[in-house]
Amino acid sequence: MESEALFRQFNEIETKVEKLLEICRSQQAANSELQQKVKQLEEELHSANESVKRQAEEKALIRSRIDKLLAKLEDLTRS
């Protein structure tokens, strides 16, 4: 009688451990997917930051050229 109860308990424990292992595998897969998504988003953010930096540099260059042209025009109107 005791051995049957013990055997039943072992079966319940084994079933619960299998469920926990299944949940663990599922969580590991989800975690892997999330890590990949984070990596992808970080790369996109880096790319966007580089694009913004290039645009700022181009804007500064254009502003500088416009300022030089305005200075030349001003010199011409003074002469």
C-alpha positions as CSV (number, residue, x, y, z in Angstrom):
1,M,0.0,0.0,0.0
2,E,2.7,2.4,0.9
3,S,4.7,1.6,-2.1
4,E,1.7,2.4,-4.3
5,A,1.3,5.8,-2.7
6,L,5.0,6.4,-3.1
7,F,4.9,5.3,-6.7
8,R,2.0,7.7,-7.3
9,Q,3.8,10.6,-5.7
10,F,6.9,9.9,-7.8
11,N,4.7,9.9,-10.9
12,E,3.1,13.2,-9.9
13,I,6.6,14.7,-9.2
14,E,7.9,13.4,-12.6
15,T,4.9,15.0,-14.4
16,K,5.4,18.3,-12.6
17,V,9.1,18.3,-13.4
18,E,8.4,17.6,-17.1
19,K,5.9,20.5,-17.1
20,L,8.5,22.8,-15.5
21,L,11.1,21.7,-18.0
22,E,8.7,22.4,-20.9
23,I,7.9,25.9,-19.4
24,C,11.7,26.5,-19.0
25,R,12.4,25.6,-22.7
26,S,9.5,27.8,-23.8
27,Q,10.8,30.7,-21.7
28,Q,14.4,30.2,-23.1
29,A,13.0,30.3,-26.6
30,A,11.1,33.5,-25.9
31,N,14.1,35.0,-24.2
32,S,16.3,34.2,-27.2
33,E,13.7,35.8,-29.5
34,L,13.6,38.9,-27.3
35,Q,17.4,39.1,-27.2
36,Q,17.5,39.0,-31.0
37,K,14.8,41.7,-31.2
38,V,16.8,43.9,-28.8
39,K,19.9,43.4,-30.9
40,Q,18.0,44.3,-34.1
41,L,16.5,47.4,-32.4
42,E,19.9,48.5,-31.1
43,E,21.3,48.2,-34.7
44,E,18.4,50.2,-36.0
45,L,18.9,52.9,-33.3
46,H,22.6,53.1,-34.1
47,S,21.8,53.5,-37.8
48,A,19.2,56.2,-37.0
49,N,21.7,58.0,-34.8
50,E,24.4,57.9,-37.5
51,S,21.8,59.3,-40.0
52,V,20.9,62.1,-37.7
53,K,24.6,62.9,-37.1
54,R,25.2,63.0,-40.9
55,Q,22.2,65.3,-41.4
56,A,23.4,67.6,-38.7
57,E,26.9,67.8,-40.3
58,E,25.3,68.4,-43.7
59,K,23.1,71.2,-42.2
60,A,26.2,72.8,-40.6
61,L,28.1,72.6,-43.9
62,I,25.2,74.2,-45.8
63,R,24.8,76.9,-43.1
64,S,28.5,77.7,-43.4
65,R,28.4,77.9,-47.2
66,I,25.3,80.1,-47.0
67,D,27.0,82.4,-44.4
68,K,30.0,82.7,-46.7
69,L,27.8,83.5,-49.7
70,L,25.9,86.1,-47.7
71,A,29.2,87.6,-46.5
72,K,30.4,87.9,-50.2
73,L,27.1,89.5,-51.2
74,E,27.4,92.0,-48.4
75,D,30.9,92.8,-49.4
76,L,29.7,93.4,-53.0
77,T,26.9,95.7,-51.9
78,R,29.3,97.8,-49.8
79,S,31.7,98.3,-52.7
